[in-house]
Amino acid sequence: MDAVEKLMQQIKKDPQVKSCRYFTNSFLNAVADVFLKHGFGSTKLFLMEKQNRADLRYQATALLSVLNIMENYDVVNLNRGIGRHILKTLVEIKKMED
């Protein structure tokens, strides 16, 4: 199992991700684009602001948890494109079999 597979498994098992009922593709795409262009810090700020919106609160909280997990993986720190792809495909990652 490579680092990206380990990362996806860790994200899938994360309690915040598991408890979020749904992720909208438009929000995932927006977060992924912020991450690609600006990195971890700006994306966290973006998500913290979105936590104040009732319609995005649970998604933003789960995505903050995902960012915290991704920060521990060099593969994402060295290539933000991988992190972007993970964020955009979070719905599919959540459905993955163990």
C-alpha positions as CSV (number, residue, x, y, z in Angstrom):
1,M,0.0,0.0,0.0
2,D,1.5,3.3,-1.0
3,A,1.2,6.6,0.9
4,V,-1.8,7.9,-1.0
5,E,-3.7,4.6,-0.3
6,K,-2.8,4.9,3.4
7,L,-4.0,8.5,3.4
8,M,-7.3,7.6,1.8
9,Q,-7.9,4.8,4.3
10,Q,-7.1,7.2,7.2
11,I,-9.5,9.8,5.8
12,K,-12.3,7.2,5.3
13,K,-12.0,6.2,9.0
14,D,-12.0,9.7,10.3
15,P,-14.9,10.4,12.7
16,Q,-15.6,13.8,11.2
17,V,-15.8,12.5,7.7
18,K,-17.9,9.5,8.7
19,S,-20.4,11.7,10.6
20,C,-20.9,14.2,7.7
21,R,-24.0,13.0,5.9
22,Y,-23.1,14.5,2.5
23,F,-20.5,16.5,0.6
24,T,-21.6,18.7,-2.3
25,N,-19.4,18.6,-5.4
26,S,-19.4,22.3,-5.8
27,F,-18.1,22.9,-2.3
28,L,-15.5,20.1,-2.7
29,N,-14.3,21.7,-5.9
30,A,-14.1,25.2,-4.4
31,V,-12.1,23.9,-1.4
32,A,-9.8,21.8,-3.7
33,D,-9.1,24.9,-5.9
34,V,-8.3,27.1,-2.8
35,F,-6.0,24.3,-1.6
36,L,-4.2,24.0,-5.0
37,K,-3.6,27.7,-5.3
38,H,-2.9,28.7,-1.7
39,G,-2.0,25.7,0.4
40,F,-3.0,24.5,3.9
41,G,-3.2,27.8,5.8
42,S,-5.5,29.7,3.4
43,T,-7.7,26.6,3.0
44,K,-8.1,26.3,6.7
45,L,-9.1,29.9,7.0
46,F,-11.6,29.5,4.1
47,L,-13.1,26.5,5.9
48,M,-13.2,28.2,9.3
49,E,-15.2,31.0,7.7
50,K,-17.6,28.5,6.1
51,Q,-18.2,26.8,9.5
52,N,-20.3,29.9,10.3
53,R,-22.8,29.0,7.6
54,A,-25.4,26.4,8.7
55,D,-25.6,24.8,5.2
56,L,-21.8,24.2,5.1
57,R,-20.9,23.7,8.8
58,Y,-20.6,19.9,8.8
59,Q,-18.8,19.8,5.4
60,A,-16.3,22.4,6.5
61,T,-15.6,20.7,9.8
62,A,-15.0,17.4,8.1
63,L,-12.8,19.0,5.5
64,L,-10.7,20.7,8.2
65,S,-10.2,17.3,9.7
66,V,-9.1,16.0,6.3
67,L,-6.6,18.8,5.9
68,N,-5.1,18.0,9.3
69,I,-4.6,14.4,8.2
70,M,-3.2,15.4,4.8
71,E,-0.6,17.7,6.5
72,N,1.1,14.6,7.9
73,Y,1.8,13.1,4.4
74,D,4.9,14.3,2.5
75,V,3.3,13.2,-0.8
76,V,0.7,16.0,-0.4
77,N,3.2,18.5,1.0
78,L,5.4,18.0,-2.0
79,N,2.5,17.9,-4.6
80,R,-0.6,19.9,-3.8
81,G,-2.3,18.4,-6.9
82,I,-2.6,15.1,-5.1
83,G,-4.3,16.8,-2.2
84,R,-6.6,18.6,-4.6
85,H,-7.6,15.3,-6.2
86,I,-8.3,13.8,-2.8
87,L,-10.5,16.7,-1.8
88,K,-12.4,16.6,-5.1
89,T,-13.1,12.8,-4.7
90,L,-14.0,12.7,-1.1
91,V,-17.4,11.3,-1.9
92,E,-15.8,8.4,-3.6
93,I,-13.2,7.9,-0.8
94,K,-16.0,7.8,1.8
95,K,-17.7,5.0,-0.2
96,M,-14.5,2.9,-0.5
97,E,-14.5,-0.6,0.9
98,D,-12.1,-1.4,3.8
